[in-house]
């Protein structure tokens, strides 16, 4: 995988000096195809600099099938055309929660509104979910959450993997949502019916901030 460079707005995080060189070495030894493409690995951070981030939705790791990972948690390129899995269940919850539908699978419009769509691992080998969960990416997740604790934001932790990072959110006045993961394996065990999208918008509006447009742009 080509050299990974720190996104300028986040380059101050300790991760980029302390951990990224180690990860580069591990990825250089990886013989399997890695997703997403190198240019998209830090896309979530590129699109959501700290001063623009209002909401954090923490995912697990990129999709491990060809053509599906685009660098944003849960997002899928519009031309993919395959199974939506977790994203399909997110769409069902949007419709149930807001009474409106979303069909656009590319979530770039969320990122541009200040929603950081971050995974706890930013790369994955083809066909091996969580295959890079232990290469060091979790240090980045920790650093990002600590940095974003500096002022009130909305944090969404879907599933046990994400919830394990909630301890890094410190300080008062945040909105912190913890529910089951939207995966087809768990969505019926505490994701459906939780209404995260209306909760986030109500919290933002109560603070005098504009709501997120969750449906099709």
NORPE-V211616 format. One line per field, one symbol per residue. ss: DSSP state (~ for helix, > for strand, _ for the rest). phi: phi as a letter, one per 40 degrees, with the letter a starting at -180 (. if undefined). psi: psi as a letter, one per 30 degrees, with the letter a starting at -180 (. if undefined). A space follows every 50 residues. Layout:
ss=???
phi=???
psi=???
//
This chain:
ss=_______~~~___~~~~~_~~~~~~~~~_____>>__~~~__~~~~~__~ ~~__>>>>>__________________________~~~~~~~~~~~~~__ _______~~~~~__>>>>>____>>____________~~~~~~~~~~~~~ ___>>>>>~~~~~__~~~______>>>>>_______~~~______~~~~~ ~~~~~~___________
phi=.ddbbccdcbcccddcccbcdccdcccccccccbbcddcbdbcdcccbcd cbcbbbbcbcaccbbdgbcbgbdgcbddcdgbccfdcccccccdcccbgb bbbccccdccdcchbcbbccbcbacdgbdgcbcbchccccddcccccccc adacbbbcgcdccccccccbgbgccbbbacccddcbdcbhbcgcfccccc cccccccgbccccccdc
psi=klkkkkkefgffkeefeeeeeeeeeeeffkflkkklleffegeeeefile ffkfkkjkadllkglkgekgfkkfkkkegegakfceeeeeeeeeeeefgl lkfjfjgeeeefggjjiklfkflkkkgikgfgfgffffeeeeeeeeefgf lklkkjjjleeeffffffjlllgljjkjllkgkfffefhgekgfheeeee eeeeefgglklkjfak.
//
